[in-house]
Amino acid sequence: MLKNPNGLLGTVRTSQWNVKGRVLLLGDSAHAIVPFFGQGMNCGFEDVYEMCRLLEENDQCVGGRLSNLAPTLQEAVLPNGGLGPTEAQQTSWSTVFDSFFKNRKPNADAIANMALENFEEVGCVVVRCAVTSTVFFL
């Protein structure tokens, strides 16, 4: 234990979760939180649920299948014959990504705040107990 480096615990708050409707951050890449409230994975699951809901709402997902996504890897890498996504496709993804950010950002910030508050509360209790108890002396 003494030879292993200590990891850092932190909270990630980003002001933007997507770039031009082409890239979207979700889960810990968009809003990592300290593990002192036990809700990080749940927050990621909520991201997936919201993204699926928005895809369906914006006709990107029909009957549980992503209907308007590229059918092949080549089409995904070089959509529209290498010209990139059409204007309609780009607008649709931008709309979905912007809605996702608008819907999830307040919730992600709230859970991050609660986790930090819980860390401070638990940390104070642990420090008070540990410092006064001989059980924790080496």
QUIFENJO-V860719 format. One record per residue. N is the residue number from 1. D_FIRST is the distance of its C-alpha to the first C-alpha in Angstrom with 1 decimal. Layout:
<<N | D_FIRST> <N | D_FIRST>>
This chain:
<<1 | 0.0> <2 | 3.8> <3 | 5.5> <4 | 5.5> <5 | 8.3> <6 | 9.2> <7 | 12.1> <8 | 15.4> <9 | 17.5> <10 | 21.1> <11 | 24.6> <12 | 26.8> <13 | 30.5> <14 | 33.0> <15 | 36.7> <16 | 37.8> <17 | 36.5> <18 | 39.1> <19 | 41.1> <20 | 44.8> <21 | 44.4> <22 | 42.7> <23 | 38.9> <24 | 37.2> <25 | 33.7> <26 | 32.6> <27 | 29.5> <28 | 26.4> <29 | 28.1> <30 | 30.7> <31 | 28.9> <32 | 25.2> <33 | 24.2> <34 | 21.2> <35 | 20.2> <36 | 21.4> <37 | 24.7> <38 | 23.9> <39 | 26.7> <40 | 25.4> <41 | 26.2> <42 | 29.5> <43 | 30.4> <44 | 30.1> <45 | 32.2> <46 | 34.8> <47 | 34.9> <48 | 35.8> <49 | 38.4> <50 | 40.0> <51 | 40.1> <52 | 41.9> <53 | 44.3> <54 | 45.2> <55 | 45.7> <56 | 48.1> <57 | 49.8> <58 | 50.5> <59 | 51.8> <60 | 48.9> <61 | 48.1> <62 | 50.9> <63 | 50.6> <64 | 46.8> <65 | 47.2> <66 | 46.6> <67 | 50.1> <68 | 50.3> <69 | 47.3> <70 | 47.9> <71 | 48.8> <72 | 47.4> <73 | 44.5> <74 | 47.2> <75 | 48.8> <76 | 45.4> <77 | 44.8> <78 | 48.5> <79 | 50.0> <80 | 53.8> <81 | 54.7> <82 | 52.2> <83 | 53.5> <84 | 50.6> <85 | 50.8> <86 | 54.1> <87 | 54.7> <88 | 54.8> <89 | 51.5> <90 | 49.9> <91 | 51.4> <92 | 50.3> <93 | 46.6> <94 | 46.7> <95 | 48.1> <96 | 45.5> <97 | 42.6> <98 | 44.1> <99 | 44.7> <100 | 41.2> <101 | 39.9> <102 | 42.5> <103 | 41.6> <104 | 37.8> <105 | 36.9> <106 | 37.9> <107 | 36.0> <108 | 32.8> <109 | 33.1> <110 | 33.8> <111 | 30.7> <112 | 28.5> <113 | 30.2> <114 | 29.7> <115 | 25.9> <116 | 25.7> <117 | 27.9> <118 | 25.9> <119 | 22.7> <120 | 24.6> <121 | 26.1> <122 | 23.0> <123 | 21.0> <124 | 23.9> <125 | 24.0> <126 | 20.3> <127 | 20.5> <128 | 23.8> <129 | 22.6> <130 | 19.3> <131 | 21.0> <132 | 23.9> <133 | 22.2> <134 | 21.1> <135 | 19.0> <136 | 16.2> <137 | 16.7> <138 | 14.3>>
